[in-house]
């Protein structure tokens, strides 16, 4: 933190020197223990391993490389970073203009160390309206555009346009169930009791409740009608094609008879007799999450007239606040890979200390510490791929068998571009919404 004293800063610097050494033109990293995804993170991943020229960075006002000043440059606010609006590198293009939130222009680097690119200019534009993007694509003013799934049919038969879909992307959507809901000042839990007018804090800590909910969701309708078929049903936290994922693994399906059986077992039959009322939330503007909430409400309420789910849209900031405070009941969240390894999916979803797991109360944390955390530690410290795969399959199976959450889907890739674009290929690690317009 920035509050470190110069002496403490020097200790941190000494640790960096111990782990990072220079051997001629080689930078050598010394790890305390094996970490299988490490090389991938450095080489590609999501650009976590970017290398910048030291002298250039200092000239821009970044860290001066001194031990006593290290803490002053740690974790700055985005806009306060001296490199926020500056660019350097040796790539095939040179940044020539950037208007934040509007457009970015690159020009070809004729001195590129491999060979110059075969076109001169790249323009990336941020255009919110799909109708405008579609018009630009049809006129040939755009080479490639972002198309939401619900608009696939509008571009599939366009002249001179290529539509590629169905390829895996390293992301998913999951219904997170809170095993230990924080009750104080919580509008999502009604009475806070199992009396038909609310739910208790440990509502989703009951495995029967979780399994009832997982069997009350129409997964196929979500994939067909919301994702327009461009999606894969999830089998647990790990997505295709990472270690631990297998097409042969089971999935949940809509089964109201089975859901009723679990609801009748929950809380020793008391839940079925008294019913419940709870509120599930989604962040406004996210149509997929709203649809998921509505689907769940529709089918759960069919099972017993005493079951009531209220769906409420809230601002993204409030949605996150409720998550962090543990006040959410059930919410649909997603994860986009930081690096292509199963560790990056099992930790956020099922580790006791994960991004979502840590906010699900003591009941979940204690269960995960015993049943999940040891396997995660074993998986990330094992080097042999075959052994790692077996470990992650175990985690995937436990997550499914215990219905730790509602494993919904893995959105598939979609790219729409003019047929003169050559050489594009899918990269599961880079499924972002990139908009390309190029001078040819």
C-alpha positions in Angstrom: 0.0 0.0 0.0 1.0 3.6 -0.5 1.2 4.0 3.3 4.4 1.9 3.5 7.4 3.6 5.1 10.6 3.8 3.1 12.0 1.0 5.2 9.0 -1.2 4.5 9.2 -0.3 0.8 12.9 -1.4 0.8 11.8 -4.8 2.1 9.3 -5.2 -0.7 12.0 -4.2 -3.2 14.3 -6.8 -1.7 11.7 -9.5 -2.3 11.4 -8.4 -5.9 15.1 -8.6 -6.4 15.1 -12.1 -4.9 12.4 -13.3 -7.3 13.5 -11.4 -10.5 17.0 -11.4 -11.8 18.7 -10.3 -15.0 21.1 -12.6 -16.9 22.3 -10.8 -20.0 19.2 -10.2 -22.1 17.2 -12.7 -20.1 14.8 -11.8 -17.3 14.7 -14.8 -14.9 11.7 -15.4 -12.6 12.3 -17.5 -9.4 9.1 -19.0 -8.1 8.8 -20.3 -4.6 6.7 -23.2 -5.8 5.4 -24.6 -9.1 2.7 -22.6 -10.8 1.6 -24.3 -14.1 -0.2 -21.3 -15.8 2.8 -19.0 -15.2 4.4 -19.1 -18.6 1.0 -18.7 -20.3 0.3 -15.6 -18.2 3.6 -14.1 -19.3 3.3 -15.0 -22.9 -0.3 -14.1 -23.6 -3.1 -14.5 -21.1 -4.8 -11.1 -20.9 -1.6 -9.1 -21.2 -0.7 -9.4 -17.5 3.0 -9.8 -18.5 3.5 -6.7 -20.6 7.1 -5.5 -20.7 7.9 -1.7 -20.9 11.1 0.1 -21.4 12.4 1.4 -18.0 14.0 4.6 -19.2 10.9 5.6 -21.2 8.6 4.9 -18.2 10.7 7.0 -15.9 10.7 9.8 -18.4 6.8 9.7 -18.4 6.7 10.1 -14.6 6.3 6.4 -13.7 8.2 4.7 -10.9 11.9 5.7 -10.9 13.1 2.2 -9.9 14.3 3.2 -6.4 13.5 0.9 -3.5 12.4 3.8 -1.2 9.9 5.1 -3.6 8.2 1.9 -4.7 5.1 2.2 -2.5 4.3 5.7 -4.0 3.6 4.1 -7.4 1.6 1.1 -6.2 -1.9 0.6 -7.5 -2.7 4.2 -8.6 -6.2 5.3 -9.7 -6.5 4.5 -13.4 -6.5 8.2 -14.6 -3.7 9.1 -12.2 -1.3 6.5 -13.7 1.4 8.4 -15.6 1.0 5.9 -18.4 -2.8 6.1 -18.6 -2.8 8.0 -21.9 0.6 7.1 -23.2 1.8 4.2 -25.4 5.1 2.6 -26.4 6.1 -0.6 -28.0 7.6 -2.4 -31.0 4.4 -3.8 -32.5 3.2 -3.7 -36.1 1.1 -0.5 -35.5 1.7 2.9 -33.8 -1.0 4.7 -31.8 -1.7 8.0 -33.5 -4.9 9.1 -32.0 -7.2 8.2 -29.0 -10.4 9.8 -27.9 -11.5 7.9 -24.8 -14.9 6.2 -25.3 -15.1 7.3 -28.9 -12.4 5.9 -31.2 -8.7 4.8 -31.5 -6.5 5.1 -34.6 -3.4 3.2 -35.4 -1.0 3.6 -38.3 1.3 0.9 -39.7 4.8 0.7 -38.3 7.0 0.4 -41.4 10.0 -0.4 -39.1 8.3 -3.4 -37.5 10.9 -6.0 -36.7 9.1 -8.8 -38.5 7.7 -7.2 -41.6 5.2 -4.3 -42.2 1.5 -5.2 -42.0 -0.3 -5.5 -45.4 -2.6 -2.5 -44.6 -2.0 1.0 -43.4 -4.6 2.0 -40.9 -6.7 0.6 -38.1 -9.7 2.5 -36.7 -11.5 1.1 -33.7 -14.8 2.9 -33.1 -17.2 2.6 -30.2 -20.7 2.7 -31.6 -23.5 1.8 -29.2 -26.4 1.3 -31.6 -26.5 -2.0 -33.4 -28.6 -0.5 -36.3 -25.8 1.9 -37.0 -23.1 -0.8 -36.9 -25.2 -3.0 -39.2 -25.7 -0.2 -41.7 -21.9 0.5 -41.7 -21.2 -3.3 -42.3 -23.7 -3.4 -45.2 -22.2 -0.4 -46.9 -18.7 -1.7 -46.5 -17.7 1.1 -44.1 -17.0 -1.4 -41.4 -14.9 -4.6 -41.8 -16.1 -6.2 -38.6 -18.7 -5.4 -36.1 -20.1 -6.6 -32.8 -23.5 -8.3 -33.1 -25.5 -9.3 -30.0 -26.9 -12.8 -30.2 -30.5 -11.6 -30.5 -29.6 -9.9 -33.8 -27.8 -12.9 -35.5 -30.7 -13.4 -37.9 -30.4 -9.9 -39.2 -26.8 -10.4 -40.5 -26.8 -14.1 -41.5 -28.1 -13.5 -45.0 -26.4 -10.2 -45.8 -24.5 -10.1 -49.1 -20.7 -10.4 -48.8 -20.8 -10.9 -45.0 -19.4 -13.9 -43.1 -20.9 -15.0 -39.8 -18.8 -17.3 -37.6 -20.4 -18.7 -34.4 -20.3 -21.6 -32.0 -16.7 -21.5 -31.0 -15.8 -21.8 -27.3 -15.0 -18.7 -25.3 -13.4 -18.8 -21.9 -16.4 -17.3 -20.0 -19.5 -18.5 -18.3 -22.7 -17.4 -16.5 -23.7 -18.8 -13.2 -26.5 -18.4 -10.7 -24.7 -17.7 -7.4 -26.6 -19.0 -4.3 -25.7 -17.3 -1.0 -25.4 -19.9 1.8 -25.3 -17.3 4.5 -27.3 -14.2 3.6 -26.6 -11.1 5.7 -30.0 -10.2 7.1 -29.6 -6.7 8.7 -31.1 -4.0 6.5 -31.7 -6.5 3.7 -34.7 -5.9 1.4 -34.2 -9.2 -0.4 -35.3 -11.6 2.4 -38.8 -10.4 3.3 -39.5 -11.3 6.9 -36.2 -13.1 7.3 -37.9 -16.2 8.5 -39.3 -19.4 7.1 -42.9 -18.3 7.4 -44.0 -18.0 3.8 -43.2 -14.2 3.8 -39.4 -14.4 3.6 -36.4 -16.7 3.8 -33.9 -17.3 6.6 -30.1 -16.6 6.3 -29.3 -20.3 5.7 -31.9 -20.8 3.0 -29.4 -21.9 0.4 -27.2 -23.7 2.8 -29.8 -26.5 2.6 -28.6 -28.8 -0.2 -32.2 -29.8 -1.0 -33.1 -26.1 -1.7 -30.1 -25.7 -4.0 -30.9 -28.9 -6.0 -34.5 -27.9 -6.2 -33.5 -24.6 -7.8 -31.1 -26.2 -10.2 -33.9 -28.5 -11.4 -36.3 -25.5 -11.7 -34.4 -23.7 -14.5 -35.2 -24.1 -18.2 -31.6 -24.2 -19.5 -32.6 -25.1 -23.1 -35.1 -22.2 -23.3 -32.4 -19.8 -22.1 -29.9 -21.1 -24.7 -32.4 -21.2 -27.5 -34.3 -17.9 -26.9 -31.8 -15.7 -25.1 -28.5 -16.9 -26.5 -30.2 -17.8 -29.9 -28.5 -21.2 -29.7 -25.0 -19.8 -29.5 -24.1 -21.2 -26.2 -23.1 -24.4 -24.4 -24.7 -25.8 -21.3 -22.4 -25.5 -18.3 -21.2 -28.6 -16.4 -19.7 -26.8 -13.4 -17.3 -23.9 -13.0 -14.7 -25.1 -15.5 -15.4 -24.2 -19.2 -14.6 -25.9 -22.4 -11.8 -26.8 -23.4 -9.8 -26.4 -20.2 -8.5 -29.3 -18.2 -11.3 -30.7 -16.1 -14.0 -30.1 -18.6 -15.5 -33.1 -20.5 -18.5 -33.3 -22.8 -19.4 -36.5 -21.1 -20.0 -34.8 -17.7 -23.6 -34.5 -16.6 -25.7 -31.3 -16.8 -28.8 -30.2 -15.0 -32.1 -29.9 -17.0 -35.5 -28.6 -16.2 -37.2 -31.3 -14.1 -40.1 -30.0 -12.0 -41.0 -33.4 -10.6 -37.4 -33.8 -9.3 -37.4 -30.1 -8.1 -40.6 -30.8 -6.1 -39.0 -33.8 -4.4 -36.1 -31.7 -3.2 -38.4 -28.8 -2.1 -40.4 -31.3 0.0 -37.2 -32.6 1.7 -35.9 -29.1 2.4 -35.9 -27.9 6.0 -37.5 -31.3 7.0 -40.7 -30.5 5.1 -41.3 -27.2 6.7 -40.4 -25.2 3.5 -43.0 -27.1 1.4 -45.7 -26.5 4.1 -45.0 -22.8 4.7 -43.6 -21.6 1.4 -41.2 -18.7 0.9 -40.8 -15.2 -0.6 -37.4 -13.9 -1.8 -36.1 -11.3 -4.1 -33.5 -12.0 -6.8 -31.8 -9.1 -8.5 -30.0 -8.3 -11.7 -28.1 -5.3 -12.9 -30.2 -3.1 -15.1 -29.2 -3.2 -18.8 -28.2 -6.8 -18.7 -30.9 -8.5 -20.6 -29.5 -12.0 -20.3 -29.4 -11.8 -16.5 -32.9 -10.4 -16.4 -34.1 -13.2 -18.6 -32.4 -15.8 -16.3 -34.2 -14.3 -13.3 -37.6 -14.4 -15.1 -37.1 -18.0 -16.2 -36.3 -19.1 -12.7 -39.3 -17.2 -11.3 -41.7 -18.7 -13.8 -40.8 -22.3 -13.1 -40.3 -22.2 -9.3 -43.6 -20.5 -8.8 -45.3 -23.3 -10.8 -44.2 -25.9 -8.3 -46.1 -24.6 -5.3 -48.5 -21.6 -5.0 -46.7 -20.7 -1.7 -43.4 -20.1 -3.5 -42.8 -16.4 -4.5 -39.9 -14.9 -6.3 -39.7 -11.1 -6.9 -37.4 -10.0 -9.7 -35.8 -6.5 -9.3 -33.4 -4.6 -11.5 -30.8 -2.4 -9.7 -27.8 -0.4 -10.7 -24.5 -2.2 -11.3 -22.9 -0.4 -8.4 -25.7 -1.5 -6.0 -25.6 -5.0 -7.4 -21.9 -5.3 -6.5 -22.4 -3.7 -3.1 -25.0 -6.3 -2.3 -22.7 -9.1 -3.5 -19.7 -7.8 -1.4 -21.9 -7.2 1.7 -23.4 -10.7 1.4 -26.9 -9.4 1.1 -27.8 -11.0 -2.2 -30.0 -14.1 -2.2 -29.4 -15.5 -5.7 -27.8 -13.5 -8.5 -26.5 -14.4 -11.9 -22.9 -13.4 -12.5 -20.3 -14.3 -15.0 -16.5 -14.8 -15.3 -14.2 -13.9 -18.2 -10.9 -15.7 -18.0 -7.8 -13.8 -16.8 -5.7 -16.6 -18.2 -6.5 -19.9 -19.9 -6.3 -22.4 -17.0 -9.0 -24.1 -14.8 -7.5 -22.6 -11.7 -8.9 -19.2 -12.9 -12.4 -20.6 -12.8 -12.5 -22.9 -9.8 -11.0 -20.2 -7.5 -13.6 -17.4 -8.1 -16.6 -19.7 -8.0 -15.9 -22.5 -5.5 -12.8 -21.6 -3.3 -13.6 -20.4 0.2 -11.6 -17.3 -0.6 -12.8 -16.8 -4.2 -14.4 -13.8 -5.8 -17.9 -15.2 -5.3 -17.3 -18.0 -2.8 -16.0 -15.6 -0.1 -19.2 -13.6 -0.2 -21.5 -16.7 0.4 -21.2 -16.7 4.2 -19.5 -18.9 6.8 -21.5 -22.0 6.0 -20.1 -22.0 2.5 -16.6 -20.9 3.5 -16.3 -23.7 6.1 -17.6 -26.3 3.7 -15.3 -25.2 0.9 -12.2 -25.1 3.2 -12.8 -28.8 3.9 -14.0 -30.1 0.5 -12.7 -27.7 -2.2 -9.6 -25.7 -1.1 -7.3 -28.7 -0.6 -8.1 -29.9 -4.2 -7.5 -26.4 -5.6 -4.1 -26.2 -3.8 -3.2 -29.7 -5.2 -4.3 -28.7 -8.7 -2.2 -25.5 -8.9 0.9 -27.1 -7.5 0.8 -30.2 -9.7 2.8 -30.0 -12.9 1.7 -33.2 -14.8 -1.3 -32.3 -17.0 -2.9 -35.8 -16.7 -2.8 -35.6 -12.9 -4.0 -32.0 -13.0 -6.9 -33.0 -15.2 -8.0 -35.7 -12.7 -7.9 -33.1 -9.9 -10.0 -30.6 -11.7 -12.5 -33.2 -12.8 -13.0 -34.0 -9.1 -13.7 -30.3 -8.4 -16.1 -30.1 -11.3 -17.9 -33.2 -10.0 -18.2 -32.0 -6.5 -19.5 -28.6 -7.7 -22.2 -30.4 -9.8 -23.1 -33.1 -7.3 -23.6 -30.6 -4.4 -25.2 -28.0 -6.7 -23.0 -25.3 -5.1 -24.5 -22.9 -7.7 -26.7 -22.9 -10.8 -24.3 -23.9 -13.5 -26.0 -22.1 -16.4 -24.0 -21.8 -19.7 -20.9 -20.9 -21.5 -21.6 -18.3 -24.2 -20.1 -19.2 -27.5 -18.2 -17.0 -29.8 -19.7 -14.9 -32.6 -17.9 -12.9 -35.2 -19.4 -11.0 -38.2 -17.2 -9.5 -40.9 -17.0 -8.6 -44.6 -15.8 -11.4 -46.8 -12.7 -9.5 -47.8 -11.3 -9.9 -44.3 -8.7 -12.7 -44.4 -6.6 -14.3 -41.7 -9.0 -13.9 -38.8 -9.1 -16.8 -36.4 -10.9 -17.3 -33.0 -8.9 -16.9 -29.8 -10.9 -18.2 -26.7 -8.8 -15.8 -24.5 -9.9 -12.7 -26.4 -13.7 -12.9 -26.8 -14.2 -9.2 -26.1 -16.4 -6.9 -28.1 -13.9 -5.5 -30.6 -15.1 -3.3 -33.4 -12.9 -3.0 -36.4 -12.9 -0.5 -39.3 -9.9 -0.6 -41.6 -8.6 1.5 -44.5 -7.8 -1.1 -47.1 
